[in-house]
Amino acid sequence: MKFRQPILRVLIPLFLAPTLAFALTPDEQFLAARDAARTGDRAKLERLAPFLQGHELEAYVEYWQLLPDLKDSDPATVQAFLSRHENSYIAEKLRTDWLRQLARKQQWSLFDSEYPRLAQANQELACQALQSRRAQGDPRVLDDALPLWLTLLEPPEPCYPVLEALIIDKRVLADAVWARIRRQFEANKIAAALYSMNYLPSSQMPEKKLAQTVVDTPLPWLGRLPSDFSGNRAQRELAALAIQRLARNDPRMAADQLEKIGGSMKSGEKAWAWSQIGLQAAQRHLPEAMEWYRQAGDAPLSDEAAEWKVRAALRVQDWGSVRASIERMPPELAAQPAWVYWLGRAYRAGGRMEDANTLFAKIAGQPDFYGSLANDELGRHTMTPPKAPPPSREELAQVSAIPGVRRAQTFFRLNLRSEGSKEWSWALRSMSDRELLAASEIAVRSGNYDRAIAAADRTRNEHDYSLRYLAPYGDQVRPAARNQALDDAWVYGLMRQESRFISSARSNVGASGLMQLMPATAKWVANKIGLKDFQQARVNDAETNVLLGTTYMRLVLESLDNHPVLASAAYNAGPGRARRWRAERPLEGAIYAETIPFNETRDYVKKVMSNSIYYAALFDGKPQTLKNRLGVIAPRTGGEARIDDLP
């Protein structure tokens, strides 16, 4: 099959003669139909469609035929398709497309009849549903829309009429507009923020050129402010925004500037500016971060600013500020496992042992970073749960027969992983634990290890952690880890996070293979170990990828105190950054991980280390403690060996 597809693209002309279609296999006919749909060749698609009746993916061909004329389609035709394929991923996809068209044509009655049948509405459709309610005079619609004002910072186009209705109805006044603009600046949604300035009263609306100057050159603009601008709200607000922009590059300079001009600003404006300086300082691990946050007083904080206030306190082990900062968080944010755990630690540091243990008990046992840390605090350690009985032959047959599973497997056979993964995820939504375990086993048998993990990860009561934490490629990984003197649980924990064991995996930045090696890194390691005849095409070969990846892990580990937390951070973000993120004093590995400035790397390190204790539990059959594995990160010193040669 694989060798025929390139030939297929050469041999099939755009007109695709029917006689040639007869010569193709059904799968080749489907791929040709897919190409026709993607290139807009409707005649070719129509000629192929009859050959695909009865094919496992026939519904997709029907979908492609309907899509070009969807805006003008007879509702009965669309509804007939939806009825035939109800509860399928492709029906959800067509319903989503159709609802967009109905909203654009303001056919609200038909929209309202179909929208409740949608299983997963996106933000665009949610706003269109609000538009429909507003068009029909629902008096509560603006109450429901109001929370979007400070949360939907870069809205899709259909959301603007709803947001603007809040302005027209005077539900949102100048204070709320400036609050939205501040949030957008903080999130670096500058174009959206400049657009939001159009909602201001004319007396406060800055000229577009002036606002752009504040964005592009905040320091010179601040230098041109009059000595007293307290009577001009637009200037005061722009000054706060300029401080925020300046803080993104240099928090200390921003603090100096705010000290100079703060006398002309209202307390709320100045407090927000200090919170932004504190946020940027915390992300850079500057020692002044907590003092600048204190200058902000009780200023309302975004979720990100509130989280980084806690992280700044953790860096200096100010447990009183950790406690106070988490207790001031909005309830839904404070309820996240990270902040439940750190509040428990703050209570314990303050001698409130019973309160601390109550919080730890809330999240202990959850199969993640903070659940395992809470286990450690309660003295429970971490083990894999009892293994559920394997799926029976009957269970495997029943799950294999589920239409969504069959479609997913067909896509995987055609090497259309993206489409297959969507079908697979859709099929898992309503499965019982027994069905999920059967689906996981089916995916393992077909080599779709990422989908096996996705299924096993969803079980609620019956578990099989040998499926949740698969360890394939043992003949390549175990010897390579042993040769590099690496903990194989850590190696598997990293691989699970990098590729979910898909050897052909390729990231959007070009990393490849099981261990997601960047081309420059792979070439550097190959040269380092003298790998003969190395070519980039070999990076996706499992044995070569594991050899290069484990070698790089060992080199990074050796350069970073043989500490797996530092080395995990380095594998994702680079050795230089991992080293710079250390503190001036010894730091718990958990605090180091929590205070990594990059969201992706912070999440990555937590998951790699959490993965590693479950792999260790599976491999060794012994209780594990994540806290011990995280250890303590040694402080920065001036005489450390340089690691600039490591890519």
N, C-alpha and C positions, 0 to 999 in steps of 0.2 A: 504494500500500500504506500509506504513512504517513498519508494523510488518512482511511483507512478505519478504523484502529485505534481512535481516540477514539469514532467513531460506533458501532463494534462494542460497546464497553463500555456504551453507553447502550441499544442495541437488544436485546442478549441478556439476557433475564431469567434469574433463577436456575434456572428449570425447563427452559430451553433446549429448545424443541419440536424434534423431529427434522426437521420440514419446514424450519425456519429453518437448521438445521445444513447441509442440502443447499445452501442459498444461499450459503454461505461458501466462500472459497477454502481449499485445504488448509492454507496458512500461518495463515489466520485461525482455522481449526478448531484448529490446534495451540496458538495463543495463548489461545484460549478454554479448552482443556484445561489449559493451564498455570495459568490463573487459577482454574479449578475445583480443581486440586490444592492451590494456595496457600491457598484459602479453606476447604478441607475439604468441598467439595460433591462427594461421591462419586457421587451419582446423575447429575449433569451429566457428570462424567468418564467414567462408564460409557457414557453415550449417545454421547459424542463418539468414544470409542476405536475403534469399527468404521470410522469415516470416515478414520482415520489409519493404517490398515494400508497398508504400503508407503511411508509418508512417511519422509523421511530421518531424522527424529527420533522414529520410532515407538518405539524402545527407551525413550525417556524417558517416554512414556505408559504403557508396561508397568511401568516403575519406580514411577511415581506410583500405579498401581493396587496394586502389591504392598506399598508402604511402610506403609500404615495398619495392616495385620494382620501385619506382619513377625514380631513376637514369637511369634505362634501359627501361623505358616505351616508347611505341610508342607515339610520339608527338600528333598524331591524337586522341588517347584515352584520353590524358590529356586535350587537347583542347576541346574535346566533353563534358567532365565534366564541364570545365570552361564556355562553351557556355550555357549548360543547367542551370547552377546556377549563371550566370553572375550577378554582383552587389550584391552578397551575401557575408556574412562574411566567409563562408566556402570556397567559390571560391577564395577570397583574401588569405586565409590561404594556400590553395593548390598552388596558383600561387607563393606565397612567397617561399614555399618549393621547387617548381620546378625550380624557378630561381636560387636558391642556387646550385642545381644539375647541371643546365646548365652552370653556371659560373665555377664550379669545373672541368667540362669537356671542358671548353673553347669553348662551342658552341655559339659563340657570335652572330651570325646572328639570331638564334632562341631567344636568350636572348634579343636582341635589339627589336625584334618584340613584346615580351610579357611585357617587363619592363614598357613601357609607360602606360599599362593598369592597373598597380598596383596603388591603391589609396593611400597607406601609406607605402612608402619605408622606411625601417630601415637603419641604418648607414652601416651595412654590405653590403646590396644590393646597396646602393649608391656608395660605394667604388668599388663594382664589376662592376657597370655601368661605372665608370671611367676607370677601367681596360679594359673594352671592347673598349671604345673610344681610349685608348692608343694603344691597339693591332691593331686597324684599322687606326692608324696614324693621329688621330685628333690633329692638332697643338695647339689647345686651351685647351687641357685637363689639362695640368700642371698648367696653369693659374687658372683654376677652382679648382684645388686641393690645391693650395698654402695656402688658408685660413685655411685648416685643420691642418697645421703644428703646430700652437700654440693653437688650440682649441680641437683637438682630442688627448687627453693626454693618454688615455688607449684604443687604437684602437682595434677593432676586427681583427682577422687574415687577412681577405681579404683587409684590408686597408694598410697593410705593403708594398705590392708591389708599391702602389701608392705613399706612403711617401718616399720610397727608390728611386723611379724614380726622385723625386725632388733633391735628393742627386746626383744621377748619372748625371743628366742634369745640375748640378751646379746652380740650382735655389735656393738652400739652402747651405750656407757656414758655417764655424765654428761659427760665431757669432750667427746665427740663431739656430744652434744645442745647444749651451749653453743656449740660451733663452728658448728653449723647455725644456731642463733639469731643469732649474730653475722653470718653471711653473709646471712641474711634481713634483718636491720636494714640492712646495707650496701646491699642491693638495694632497700630501701624496701618490702619485703614484710612490713609490720608485722602484719597480721592473721594471716598464716601463722606469723610468729615467735611471736606470743602463743599460738597453738595448739601450737607445738612445745614450749612450756614445760610442757605436760601430760606430756611424756615424761621429765621430770626426776624424780629421786628426791624423795620427799616432803620430805626435809630441806632440799632446795635449791629447791623449787618456790615461786616468789613468789605472793602473793595476786594475783588478777586486777586488782583495783582499784589495787594498788601498781604493777604492771607498766604499766598504762595511764597512771598518773601520770608514770612515767619517760618514756613516749612523748610525752605532751602538754606537760608542764612540767618539762623536765630540769634547768634551772638552779635553780629553787626546791627541787626534790627534792635536788639535790647539796648545797644549803646546809643541809639538815636532817640530813645524815649525821653520825654521831658522829665524834669526833676520831680514833678508831681503830676501824676495822671489819675489820681484817685477818683476824679469826677467823671471819667470816661469808661463805661463798662466794657466796651469793645476792646479798648487798649488793655484794660486789666486782664480780661480773659485771654487775649492774644499773648500777653506777657506770660501768663501761666503756661500756655501752650508752647511758647518759645522755650521756656525753662525745661519743659518735658522733652522737647526735641534735642536740646543741648545735653540733657542728662543721658540720652541714649548713647552719646559718644564720650561724655566726660562728666560724671556725676559731681566730681569735686568742683569743677568750673561752674556747673549749674548751681551748686550750693552757694558759691561766692556771689554769683549774679543775683540769686534770690535774696541774699542778705542785703544787697545794695538797694534793690527795688521793692522789697517787701512792705515797706512803710506805705506805699501807694495802693496796696492791694487789700481787698476785703479778706476777712479771716478764712472763709471757705475756699476762696481762690488760692490763697497762700498755702493752706493746709493740703489741698490737692497737689500743688506743685511739690511740696515736701514729700508727699507720699510717692510721687513719681521718682524723685531723687533717691528715696529709700529703696524703691523697687529696683532701679537700675544698679544701685550700689550693692544690694543683696545678691543680685545675679552675678556680680563681679567679685563677690566675697570681700568687699571692702569693710574694714573695721568700723567705719562711721555709719554703716547702714542702720543700726538700731537707733542711734541718736537722731538720724534724719527721719526715721519713722516716728520717733517720739515727737519731733517737731510738727508732724502732721496731726497730732492729737487724735480726735475722734472723727476725722474726715472719713466719709464713706469710701470703702475700698472695693475695687473689683475683686473677683475671686482670685485672679492671679496675684494681685498686690497683697491680698490677705494671706495667701499661701506663702509668698516670699517673705512676709514679715515673720512668720513662724520659722521658716528656714534660716533667716538671718539670726534669730534667737538660738536656734539649734547649733549653728556654727560656733557661737561663743558660749554655748551651754548655759544660757540664761533661762532656766526652767520656769521661773516666774513669768517671764514674758511669753514663753511658749504657751503656758496655761491661759494667760489672759487673752492672748491673740486668738487661740482656738475658740475660747468661750465667746468671743465677740463675732465669730464667723456666722453667716446665715446657717440656719439649722440643716438645710440640705447639703451644704458644703462640709460642715462639721461632722456629718454622719458618714462621710467617706472613710474607708478603712484606714487610710494614712493618718488622718487627723484624730480618729478614735484611738489609734495606737499611741501617737505622740502625746495626746492629752493624758492617756493612762500613764505614760512615762513621766509626764510633768507632775501628775498627782503623786506618783510613787516617790519622786525626788522631794516632794513637799511633805512626805510622811503620811499621805492619805491612802494607805494601802488597800483598804476595802473598796474605796471608789476606783482605784486603779484596777484592781482585779475584776471589778464589775465590767469595766470597759474592755479589758483584755478578753473576758469571756464572750463578749458580743461578737468578736471576730475570730477567736481561736478556732482552729479546725478548718477554716477556709483555705482552699489549696492555692494560696498565693503568698506573696512576700510578707504582707502584714499579718496574715493568718498564722504563718509559721513563726514570725517574731512574737506574736501574742502567745502561741504555744510555749515558746521558750520562757517568757515571763512567768507563765503559770506552772513551769516545771514539767510540761507534758511532752516536750520534744515532738518530732514529726515522723510519722510512719505512713506508709500507704495503707488505705483501708482494705478490709477483706476483699479478696477477688471474687467477683460475681461468677456464677457458672458460665461457661462459654455458650454462645448461641447454638441452638440445636440446628439440625439440618432443615427442619420445618421453618424455624425462625429466619434462617438465611434465605430460604426460598421465598418466603412471604415478603421480606424486605427487598429482595432482588426484583420482585414483580411490581413494586411501587413504580408508577409511571415516571415520576421525577427522578428516581434512582436510575431507571433504565435510560432516560434521556441524558443524564449526567454521564453515565458510563459510555454512552455512544459518543458524546462530545470528547471525552478523554481518549477514546480509541482513535478519533480523528485528529488528536493533538490540538484540540481547541479548548485549552485549559480554562481560559477566562469564562467562556460560556458554560463549561461543565461545572465549574466551581459555583456559579450562580444557581444553576439548577440543583446542585447538591445542597447548598445552604438552604434553599427554599424547601427542599424535601425534608430536611432535618427538623423544621420548625415545630411540627406537631407530633414528633415521634416519642414513644415511651422509652424508658431506659433500656428495655430489652431490644427494642428496634434500633436504638442508637448503637448498642454494642454490636448488633448484627451488621449494621451499616459500616461500622468501623472495621469489622473483620472483612467485609466485602471489599472495602477500599484497600486494605493491606494486601489482599490476594491479587488485586490488579495493579499494585505498585503505586497507588495514589496515597502516599503516606500523609501528606498534608490534610487530605480529606478524612483519613482515618482519625487523625488527632482531633480535627474539628468535630467529628461525631462523638468520640469518647469524652471530649472536654465538656459535653453538654449533659452528661448523666447527672441525676440528682440524688438517687438513693443507692442504685446498684452501679458499681464501678469496676473497671479493669484498668489499673494504672500502667500495666504493661502495654496497653493500647494508647492510653493518654500520653505516656512517655515512651514512645517507640524508640527502639535502638537498632535500626537497620544498618546495613553496611558494616557489620561487625568484623568481617575479614579485612576490611581496610582501616576502620577506625581504631580498633583495639591495638593492633600492632603499631600503628603510627603513634598513638598516644603513649604506648609503652616505650617506643624508641626515643621519644622526646621527653620522657620522664614527666608526663602530664597526667593529672587526675582524669580518668576517662569520664567520670560523672560530669565534670566541668566541661570537657570537650563536647559531650553530647548535649549538655544544657545550652551551650553556645550554638551548636548546629541546629538544634530545635528552634531556637529563636531566629537564626539567620535564614534558613531555607525551608524549614519543616520537612527536610530530607528529600526535597525535589532537586535532583541533580541538574536539571535544565533551568533552574530558577535564575532569573536575571532581574536585577533591581533597576529602577528608573535612572540611577546614576551610573549603571554599567557594571556593577558587581555581579559575579557569576558563580554558579555551582553550589555545592552543598555548604561550603563555608563562605560563600559570597565574597570572593576575592576581587578587588579592583585590578584592572589590567596592569597598572604600574607596580602594584604590590606583588602580584604573581610573578612578573618578570624579575623584580628585585630579588625575591626569595629564590627563584630558580637559579639566578646567577650566583647567589650566595652559597647555595649548596652544590653548585656545579652540575645541575640537571642538564644533560646533553640533549640537543635537538629540541629544546623547548619551543613551542609555538602557542599562541593564545588559544588556538582551537582546542588545545588539550586541557584547558582550565575546567571544562565541564565533564571531563573524564573523572569518575569518582575517585579512583586511586590517586591520580595526580593532584586533584583538588585537595584531598585530605592530607596528602604529603606536604603540599605547600602551606595549607592552612594551619596544620599543627606545628609545623616548623616556625611559622610566624608567631603563633601563640607562645611558643617557648621563648623566642627571642624577646618578645614584648614582656613576658612574665619576668624573665631574668633582668630586664632593664628597669623594672618597677618593683623591686624588693620582693620578688616572687609572690606578689599579692594578687590573688585572682580578681578582686574587685577593681583594682587599678588596671589590671590587664584587660578585663572585660570592657571597661570604659575606653581604654586605648584602642581595642579592636574596632569599636564603633566610631569613635571620634578622633582618634589619633593619639599617639603616645605623649606628645607635647602638651596637649590639653589635659590629659589625665593627670600629668604631673603638676600642672599649674593649679588644678582644682584642689590640691591638698591645702591644709591649714598650717598655721604657725605653731600649732600644738598637736599632740596626738588626737586623732578623731575616730570615733566609732565608725566601722565600715558602713553601718546603717545610716549614720548621719552624712557620711561622704556621699553615699548613693542618693539620699534624699535631696542633697543640695547641689547636685550636678546641674549646671545652668541650662543645658540643652534638653528640651522635653523628650525628644526621641532617645537620647542616650540615657537619661535618667530612667525611663521606662525599660529600656533595653537591659541595663545592668541589673535592675530589680528582677526582671524575668529570667535572665541567665542564671543568677544566683539562686533564685527560687527553684528553677528547673533542676539545678545541680543537686539539691538535697533530695529531690524525689528520685533522681537517677541513682544517687548513692544509696538510698533506702532500698531501691529495687536490686541494685547490684550486690549490696552487702547484706541485705536482710536485717539491718540494725537501725534503731532509732537515730534520728539526725537532729542536729541543732543548727539552725540558720545563723544564729548570733555568733556561734563559734566559727562558722565558716566565713562570715563577714569580717571577723577579727577587728583589728585596730589599724588605722592608716597612720604611718609614721609622718611626722611633720616635715615641711619643706626645710631644706638646708642650703646654704650657699655653695657647698662644695660637691654637689651631686654630679655624677657622670653625665655627660651630654648624650642625648639619644636622637640628635637631629638626623642621623643617617637612617633611622627607621622610618619607612613611609607610613 
